[in-house]
């Protein structure tokens, strides 16, 4: 599977009115994988998706499908179908006719259309809804019709452009699981666009984190979460404490005026680095050896956990814990070696994403 | 509910005096004798003698409406897909002639089409023979298209701006080529706009007397001219005029009925 490239994007550049939307995107998409383009709005994720769908031609660069260049091939000649952000259902057709649309265009025999529409209605849990008008359906049901309408054409790739954006949280979570199930059941490639990091982590085989028209990181959800390559990725995927550090040697890092054992290597000796620590990985208790000590500033109940902000010589650390603490208490925070994530010092570009106010920014933490 | 019906009171009064009562009067005059005032069908029988005039009116109005549709539809579609600033400019150009008086606009055409008008003097200048451009049904159709084209463009444009770009992209995505996008998606979705456009173009066109009077001359006598003659002309005859009006009204009602049945069919189709 890993070597089976279905789509190759080669140095894609897109300009609108002299503004660079994509600044050279290179990406191999594998057959049958669930890949997610994740990033804030304006990062170029939808533009990239629309290039694959055939709705935009890149100013520079090439798109290959199964090894064949498909620049300029119109959407209706591509083995790709799209689920649009606002569903884009045909209001003048009922559910059945919306789903049958693609097959009717191909002049498929009526009995086969019927069979496949019924299969699709079953697949998306809309059995018995065929005769309904689409504008009488709920948002979730409309979304299912849009998915069925795309999948009935047996595309090699399904493009999904923030398809769950308009649904409420509970429905969104249900649909996430359902989409993943459908993808595995049909064994086709899903390319999914979202700005919701949790959605990306839940469903994807691989995540492509995009920012400002470039790809920052490509990897499995675990890779991206545990080993973000720069502060932007670290902050975009979940919450994190990012502090400046100094890599003394392999497995030996200094930050917050302490030496720590870590699992990272290959940074060289005495190299300045950024250190990422996830709030949920920090344990706290009485101060002791090798703890980072600070004063509890605020404690906020968040449902599954408490969010605790700790002041360490002017630097704010964020902890997520099921255990609460008293504001004003002096505590010690401890870390496991595998929870210390080392990143190369990034260029200024990585910081373009604005961090929440409470978050640690590395420059405050001087040696 | 009560406050709502009270708020409509001024309009109800208006409709009563200027629509309902006149309508009753038309029926009354149409059904009574000019001389005796007795109830009679003579007026209607007389009016029906002018049935060929009515047919000609409907015929020319249908042609003018069809031409309007053919010109307006692609324009409205292009407009709706253009940038906001381009849309504003085109809409301004479409509406601009409407800011001028209807009569003036039509008179302007006389100075263009007349035997000594703009086009013919130009032809003479070039040493070419003159062409008869005015006082025929072609000139009347031209006048109708010119005057009523904005009525066709506006409803089409307004409904087409409501068709989301993503619906068009979805049709392409599912296999429509450029032509199929129009026939399978844009046309059905803009159908209500087509019906409105036809209605607001056809009805004034079929009953016009100014355009036919000014551009058609005596060669293109329409039902509107006939009615106008009975009320304002030398042949002053209220009863006969009312009967002719009633005949025209029936034609308009029937055509409205046909259009609306299309609309309902469309609704039912989508409800299957």
Interface residues (C-beta under 8 A of the other chain):
Chain A: X53 X54 X55 X74 X75 X76 X80 X81 X82 X84 X85 X86 X88 X89 X90 X91 X92 X93 X94 X97 X101 X102 X105 X106 X131 X133 X149 X150 X153
Chain B: X164 X166 X167 X169 X170 X171 X172 X173 X174 X175 X176 X177 X180 X184 X185 X188 X189 X191 X266 X269 X270 X271 X272
